[in-house]
Amino acid sequence: MAVELFEVRTGDDGLKPILRNGRTAKGTREAVGVEIREVVDLVRGPKGEELRKNAQSFKARFVEVWEEGGVSRKEAQALLTKFKPVKA
């Protein structure tokens, strides 16, 4: 649910090739501008629609697991019960 930016990387480590794809950032203002325009175009198209759909799905699932009786709520309550502070 995200678009990774490469050209905004800076410094000695930021300008090294990225291990997973070998891409190296140019590190220039022009390259950042080009990348930002590419991202804006990307999110306005079908890929952006897919990202928004995935985000909505994630949001619905997140709400569901934290509702009363949801798995995350149950687990958090169990954790709090287990480590409940002892009153002095």
C-alpha positions, -999 to +999 in steps of 0.1 A: +000+000+000+029+023-007+052+036-034+088+036-026+108+066-034+145+061-044+157+095-055+151+111-021+179+090-006+210+110+004+244+107+019+270+080+013+247+051+022+217+065+005+235+067-029+248+031-028+231+005-050+200-010-034+206-047-027+173-061-038+172-044-073+207-029-079+191+006-086+212+035-075+197+069-068+211+098-088+207+121-058+198+152-078+169+176-075+160+169-111+158+132-105+136+138-074+112+159-096+110+132-122+103+105-097+076+126-079+058+132-113+060+095-120+045+087-087+017+112-091+009+097-126+011+062-111-014+069-083-038+086-106-040+055-127-050+018-122-021+012-098-034+040-076-069+025-077-054-008-066-035+008-037-067+026-025-087-006-027-060-024-007-060+004+019-098+002+023-096-035+027-068-032+054-089-005+072-120-027+073-100-057+086-082-035+112-115-022+125-129-058+126-101-072+147-103-044+173-141-045+178-155-060+209-148-098+206-122-092+178-090-112+179-067-083+186-089-069+213-090-103+230-052-107+228-046-072+242-070-078+270-053-112+278-019-095+278-031-067+301-047-093+325-016-114+326+007-085+334-017-065+355+003-044+380+001-056+416-012-030+440+011-022+468 
